């Protein structure tokens, strides 16, 4: 009787062990590397000192290349441009009559072209197609060259860095396709391609949670993502699954 009980207990333990192993194999979550989405960003500043007359976009707006973003009052520039236009027109008339030299005419033409160029700077346009991430100023504010008005991101050019140990380097290579997921429920699978593997080791970035992980030497791997629908935005956390990594 005692032998039967021991055999039954052993069988139960064996069944439990097999169940736990199978459960781990079936339900185990694959390891994923964490990264943060980045994008090509452009800071837009005026080329002239002036007052902002109007702003045509808000944060989060999509913009086209060369789309107007803001307009400066440019009162002094407009006065100078109007005077240069009159002087150039007068010089052209006098040249036809032979009353001025070619040098005087060409100087007037140069002054006119320069004034028109400066006048064009009063209209601030987007140098690329993208999304307005930040709007720093409001109408009525006085700005100077170098003062940021907007930051625009090109959401067609997005990437993230993940950091892997030296022992994992043999598992990655340039142009390797990887799968990525946003850190949210039911995230769709996102296609990515490894475009850079750093040659030198570095300490894990400080934004990693634990002190132990931050003191490890790792290699940065840059992954470019397909973002045709604009789903990925700068600052979003993303998780990357490498092929062959359990």
C-alpha positions in Angstrom: 0.0 0.0 0.0 2.8 2.4 1.0 4.6 1.5 -2.3 1.5 2.4 -4.3 1.2 5.8 -2.5 4.9 6.6 -3.3 4.5 5.6 -6.9 1.3 7.7 -7.2 3.1 10.7 -5.6 6.0 10.3 -7.9 3.7 10.2 -10.9 1.9 13.3 -9.8 5.3 15.1 -9.4 6.4 14.0 -12.8 3.2 15.2 -14.4 3.5 18.6 -12.7 7.1 18.9 -13.9 6.2 18.1 -17.5 3.2 20.5 -17.3 5.4 23.3 -16.0 8.1 22.7 -18.7 5.5 22.6 -21.5 3.8 25.8 -20.1 7.2 27.6 -20.1 7.8 26.5 -23.7 4.4 27.5 -24.9 3.7 30.7 -23.0 7.2 32.0 -22.5 7.5 35.6 -23.8 10.3 36.0 -26.3 13.1 38.3 -25.3 12.9 41.8 -26.8 15.4 44.7 -26.8 14.1 48.1 -25.7 14.7 51.3 -27.7 13.2 54.7 -28.3 12.0 56.1 -31.7 14.1 58.9 -33.1 13.6 60.9 -36.3 15.4 63.4 -38.4 14.7 66.8 -36.9 15.2 70.3 -38.2 15.1 73.5 -36.1 13.8 76.5 -38.1 15.0 80.0 -37.3 14.6 83.4 -39.0 17.4 84.9 -41.0 16.3 88.5 -40.0 15.5 90.4 -36.8 11.9 91.2 -36.9 8.4 90.8 -35.3 6.3 87.7 -36.0 3.3 88.9 -37.9 1.5 85.5 -38.1 1.9 81.8 -37.6 0.1 79.3 -39.9 0.7 76.0 -38.1 0.2 74.3 -34.7 2.1 71.5 -33.0 1.2 68.2 -34.5 0.3 69.6 -37.9 1.7 67.8 -41.0 3.5 70.1 -43.4 4.7 69.9 -47.0 8.0 71.0 -48.2 8.0 74.8 -48.8 4.7 75.2 -47.0 4.4 78.6 -45.3 4.9 78.4 -41.5 5.1 82.0 -40.4 5.5 85.5 -41.7 7.6 88.4 -40.2 6.5 92.0 -40.4 9.9 93.1 -41.9 8.9 96.8 -42.1 12.5 98.0 -42.7 13.2 95.3 -45.3 10.0 96.1 -47.2 10.9 99.8 -47.3 14.4 99.0 -48.5 13.0 96.6 -51.1 10.5 99.1 -52.5 13.3 101.8 -52.8 15.6 99.3 -54.5 12.9 98.4 -57.0 12.4 102.1 -57.9 16.1 102.7 -58.2 16.6 99.7 -60.5 13.7 100.7 -62.7 15.0 104.3 -63.0 18.5 103.0 -63.8 17.1 100.8 -66.5 15.3 103.8 -68.1 18.4 106.0 -67.9 20.6 103.2 -69.4 18.4 103.1 -72.5 18.9 106.8 -72.9 22.6 106.6 -72.4 22.4 108.8 -69.2 24.1 106.3 -66.9 27.0 103.9 -67.2 26.8 100.0 -67.2 28.5 100.1 -63.8 25.7 102.2 -62.2 23.1 100.0 -63.8 24.7 96.8 -62.5 25.1 98.2 -59.0 21.4 99.1 -59.0 20.5 95.6 -60.2 22.6 94.0 -57.5 21.0 96.2 -54.8 17.6 95.2 -56.1 18.4 91.4 -56.2 19.7 91.6 -52.6 16.6 93.4 -51.4 14.4 90.9 -53.0 16.3 88.0 -51.4 16.0 89.6 -47.9 12.3 90.2 -48.6 11.8 86.5 -49.3 13.3 85.7 -45.9 10.3 87.4 -44.3 8.2 84.3 -45.2 9.3 81.3 -43.2 8.7 78.0 -45.0 9.3 74.4 -44.2 12.5 72.9 -45.7 11.0 69.4 -45.6 7.8 67.4 -45.4 7.1 66.3 -41.9 5.3 67.1 -38.6 5.6 70.1 -36.4 6.9 68.8 -33.1 7.4 72.1 -31.3 6.2 75.7 -31.8 8.3 78.0 -29.7 7.0 81.5 -30.5 3.7 83.4 -30.9 2.6 86.3 -33.1 3.9 89.7 -31.8 7.1 88.4 -30.4 10.4 89.9 -31.6 12.9 87.3 -32.9 16.4 87.4 -34.1 18.5 85.1 -36.4 19.2 81.8 -34.6 16.1 81.9 -32.4 14.2 78.7 -32.8 10.6 79.1 -34.2 9.8 75.5 -34.9 11.1 72.0 -34.7 10.0 69.7 -37.6 10.5 66.0 -37.8 10.7 63.9 -41.0 8.5 60.9 -40.0 9.6 59.0 -43.1 13.1 58.8 -41.6 12.8 57.1 -38.2 15.0 54.7 -36.3 15.9 53.4 -32.8 19.1 52.2 -31.1 19.1 48.9 -29.2 22.1 47.8 -27.1 23.3 44.2 -27.2 26.1 42.3 -25.4 29.3 41.3 -27.2 28.2 37.6 -27.0 25.1 38.5 -29.2 27.1 40.3 -31.9 27.4 37.2 -34.1 23.6 37.1 -34.3 23.3 40.4 -36.1 24.5 41.9 -39.3 23.9 44.9 -41.6 20.7 44.8 -43.6 19.2 42.1 -41.3 15.4 42.3 -41.1 13.9 42.5 -37.6 10.5 42.6 -36.0 9.5 45.4 -33.7 6.5 46.2 -31.5 5.2 49.3 -29.7 5.0 49.1 -26.0 1.2 48.8 -26.0 -1.5 46.1 -26.2 -2.2 44.6 -29.6 0.6 46.5 -31.2 1.0 45.6 -34.9 4.3 44.1 -36.0 6.6 46.7 -37.5 9.3 45.9 -40.0 12.8 47.1 -39.3 16.3 46.9 -40.9 19.7 47.0 -39.1 21.6 49.9 -40.8 24.5 50.4 -38.4 26.4 48.4 -35.7 28.8 50.5 -33.6 32.4 49.5 -33.7 33.1 50.4 -30.1 31.6 49.2 -26.9 29.9 51.6 -24.5 28.1 51.5 -21.2 24.4 50.9 -21.4 22.6 54.3 -21.6 21.4 55.8 -18.3 17.8 55.5 -19.2 18.0 51.8 -18.6 16.2 50.9 -15.4 18.7 48.9 -13.3 22.1 49.9 -12.1 23.5 46.5 -13.0 22.4 46.8 -16.6 23.8 50.4 -16.9 27.3 49.2 -16.0 27.4 46.5 -18.7 29.5 47.1 -21.9 27.2 46.8 -24.9 27.2 47.7 -28.6 24.7 50.1 -30.2 22.7 48.7 -33.1 20.8 51.2 -35.2 17.5 50.0 -36.7 15.6 51.9 -39.4 11.8 51.4 -39.6 9.2 51.5 -42.3 6.8 54.3 -41.2 4.7 55.1 -44.3 1.6 55.5 -42.2 3.3 57.9 -39.7 2.5 55.6 -36.8 5.9 56.0 -35.2 6.6 59.3 -33.5 9.9 60.5 -31.8 10.0 59.5 -28.1 7.9 56.4 -28.5 9.3 53.3 -26.7 9.7 50.3 -29.0 10.7 46.7 -28.5 12.8 44.7 -31.0 12.9 40.9 -31.4 16.1 39.6 -33.0 15.9 36.4 -35.1 17.1 33.4 -33.2 17.0 35.0 -29.8 14.8 33.0 -27.4 
